């Protein structure tokens, strides 16, 4: 469960201080700090309130998904992400990594989604961007997207995702072929 890290990432992405979030929640700043440090967790009522404030489901808030705002402090910064393997182009201001999938040894372990918070239903309508072989690869991708945004690049083409061969009851990992320029 990543609830503490998710609260931290969502709070920072929404440009809220711990004090501001505490005021919205009717709790102390120390309570928010304890949640973010995983020293305690919000109760169900508080979890519902957090999910409303951040426009995420309780499952996403408490689950293994990880929310990453692409701008350091500005959730209005956006970048166009191109996923040639999935034939998807999306403009977003945050990405979301899935929790680890427990498929077979040849199955992808993580998925990446693009989100646009300016859309009122952004977390209910994430755009699937790609599959990843392991945590290292998806982390490299997220870092690459962030670096492109910071450098002022308007778009980013996914580099670390993998192609999957879909089977009836699962997926088989098939490494993306590198294009020669």
PEDAMO-V884100 format. One record per backbone hydrogen bond with DSSP energy under -0.5 kcal/mol. NH is the residue of the N-H (numbers start at 0). CO is the residue of the C=O. If there is no record, write none. Layout:
[[NH/CO] [NH/CO]]
This chain:
[[1/62] [5/1] [6/2] [7/3] [8/4] [9/5] [10/6] [11/7] [12/8] [13/9] [14/11] [15/10] [20/16] [21/17] [22/18] [23/19] [24/20] [25/21] [26/21] [31/27] [32/28] [33/29] [34/30] [35/31] [36/32] [37/34] [38/33] [39/33] [46/42] [47/43] [48/44] [49/45] [50/46] [51/47] [52/48] [53/49] [54/50] [55/50] [60/56] [61/57] [62/58] [65/96] [67/94] [69/92] [70/92] [74/72] [76/73] [78/91] [79/153] [80/78] [80/89] [81/155] [82/87] [83/81] [86/82] [87/82] [89/80] [91/78] [91/89] [92/114] [93/114] [94/67] [95/112] [96/65] [97/110] [100/108] [106/103] [108/131] [109/131] [111/129] [112/95] [113/126] [114/93] [116/114] [118/115] [119/117] [121/118] [123/120] [124/120] [124/121] [126/113] [127/125] [128/111] [129/111] [130/161] [131/109] [137/133] [138/134] [139/135] [140/136] [141/137] [142/138] [143/139] [144/140] [145/141] [146/142] [147/143] [148/144] [149/145] [150/146] [151/148] [152/147] [155/79] [157/81] [157/155] [161/130] [162/173] [164/171] [165/163] [166/169] [169/166] [171/164] [172/105] [173/162] [180/178]]
